Amino acid sequence: MTMWRHTIAWTGSTSGTMPDAVSVVPTYTLSEAIFKTKAGDRRRRRRGIWAGCKIHWVLSPEEVATLDSLLAAENADSDATPFTLTLDGTTYRRAGLSKDPDMKPSKDTNSSLDVQLEFEFYGREAGFDAPAHMGAA
């Protein structure tokens, strides 16, 4: 099994680099809307491919402040200070959390935090990212 390294950084109201992630899993969804007309016909309108990623970290107490800065910058996203997420040099502008963060104490130790964030990129994709795993060997 091949392992990939992911360098994760952000800019916005704050900027910085996150500690190494345990995993980064790309997500791709086909967005479509299905609706009914007055005549009862079902119509389908496909809107394109939308990309995102699930990032998993195990953070020590000293690294939680870095996560707080990332979340503050994502929350403060605006036209004046857009939030950007960078994965190994590829920048995704206006990325945003698609779900509330999933945080809990790590099962293995009592001194770390197990965090999983799911981001959605606000840009329609023409295809899959290259490399599709969003990382460097």
C-alpha positions as CSV (number, residue, x, y, z in Angstrom):
1,M,0.0,0.0,0.0
2,T,1.4,3.4,-0.9
3,M,1.3,6.2,1.6
4,W,1.1,9.9,0.5
5,R,2.4,12.9,2.3
6,H,0.1,16.0,2.4
7,T,1.4,19.5,3.2
8,I,-1.7,21.5,4.2
9,A,-1.7,25.2,4.5
10,W,-4.3,28.0,4.5
11,T,-4.6,31.8,4.1
12,G,-7.4,34.2,5.0
13,S,-7.8,36.3,8.1
14,T,-5.0,34.1,9.5
15,S,-2.5,32.0,7.7
16,G,-0.3,29.0,8.5
17,T,0.5,25.4,8.0
18,M,-1.2,22.5,9.7
19,P,0.7,19.5,11.2
20,D,1.0,16.4,9.1
21,A,-2.4,14.7,8.5
22,V,-3.1,11.1,9.2
23,S,-5.0,10.9,5.9
24,V,-6.5,13.1,3.2
25,V,-9.3,11.4,1.2
26,P,-10.6,13.2,-1.9
27,T,-14.4,13.3,-2.3
28,Y,-16.2,13.9,-5.6
29,T,-20.0,14.4,-5.9
30,L,-22.2,14.8,-9.0
31,S,-24.6,17.6,-8.1
32,E,-28.0,17.4,-9.7
33,A,-31.5,18.7,-9.0
34,I,-34.6,16.7,-9.7
35,F,-37.9,18.5,-9.7
36,K,-41.5,18.0,-10.9
37,T,-43.3,20.2,-13.3
38,K,-47.0,21.1,-12.9
39,A,-47.8,18.4,-15.4
40,G,-46.1,15.9,-13.1
41,D,-43.0,15.3,-15.3
42,R,-39.8,14.7,-13.5
43,R,-36.9,16.8,-14.8
44,R,-33.3,16.4,-14.0
45,R,-30.7,19.1,-14.1
46,R,-27.1,18.1,-13.6
47,R,-24.9,20.9,-12.3
48,G,-21.5,19.3,-12.5
49,I,-18.8,17.6,-10.5
50,W,-17.9,19.1,-7.1
51,A,-14.7,18.1,-5.3
52,G,-13.7,18.2,-1.7
53,C,-11.7,16.3,0.8
54,K,-11.9,14.7,4.3
55,I,-8.8,15.5,6.3
56,H,-7.9,13.5,9.5
57,W,-5.4,14.6,12.1
58,V,-4.3,13.5,15.5
59,L,-3.3,16.7,17.3
60,S,-1.2,17.2,20.4
61,P,-2.4,19.9,22.9
62,E,0.2,22.3,21.5
63,E,-1.2,21.9,17.9
64,V,-4.8,22.6,18.8
65,A,-4.2,26.4,18.6
66,T,-3.2,25.9,14.9
67,L,-6.5,24.2,14.2
68,D,-8.3,27.0,16.0
69,S,-6.6,29.5,13.7
70,L,-7.6,27.5,10.6
71,L,-11.2,27.3,11.7
72,A,-11.3,31.0,12.5
73,A,-10.0,31.8,9.0
74,E,-12.5,29.5,7.4
75,N,-15.3,31.1,9.4
76,A,-14.2,34.6,8.5
77,D,-14.2,33.9,4.7
78,S,-15.3,37.0,2.8
79,D,-14.7,38.8,-0.5
80,A,-12.2,41.0,1.3
81,T,-10.3,38.1,2.9
82,P,-11.1,34.9,1.0
83,F,-10.2,31.6,2.7
84,T,-7.9,29.3,0.7
85,L,-6.8,25.8,1.4
86,T,-3.6,24.5,-0.1
87,L,-2.8,20.8,-0.5
88,D,0.8,20.2,-1.7
89,G,0.9,23.4,-3.6
90,T,-2.5,23.2,-5.2
91,T,-4.7,26.0,-3.9
92,Y,-8.5,25.8,-3.6
93,R,-10.0,29.2,-3.1
94,R,-13.2,29.7,-1.1
95,A,-13.0,26.1,0.4
96,G,-15.5,25.7,3.2
97,L,-16.5,23.1,5.8
98,S,-19.3,21.0,4.5
99,K,-20.0,19.4,7.9
100,D,-19.3,20.4,11.5
101,P,-15.9,19.2,12.7
102,D,-15.8,15.8,14.2
103,M,-13.5,16.0,17.3
104,K,-12.9,13.6,20.1
105,P,-10.1,12.5,22.4
106,S,-7.8,10.0,20.8
107,K,-8.5,6.4,21.7
108,D,-4.8,5.4,22.1
109,T,-3.7,8.2,24.4
110,N,-5.4,10.7,26.7
111,S,-3.2,13.6,25.6
112,S,-4.3,14.1,21.9
113,L,-7.3,15.1,19.9
114,D,-8.7,13.1,17.0
115,V,-10.0,15.6,14.4
116,Q,-11.7,15.0,11.1
117,L,-12.7,18.0,8.8
118,E,-14.6,17.7,5.6
119,F,-14.1,20.5,3.1
120,E,-16.0,21.3,-0.1
121,F,-14.3,23.3,-2.8
122,Y,-16.4,26.1,-4.3
123,G,-15.5,25.6,-7.9
124,R,-17.0,23.3,-10.5
125,E,-14.4,20.7,-11.6
126,A,-13.8,19.7,-15.2
127,G,-12.4,16.4,-14.1
128,F,-10.4,14.7,-11.3
129,D,-7.4,16.4,-9.8
130,A,-4.0,15.2,-10.9
131,P,-2.9,13.4,-8.8
132,A,-6.3,12.2,-7.7
133,H,-5.1,11.4,-4.2
134,M,-4.2,15.1,-3.7
135,G,-0.7,14.3,-2.3
136,A,2.9,13.8,-2.9
137,A,4.7,10.4,-2.7
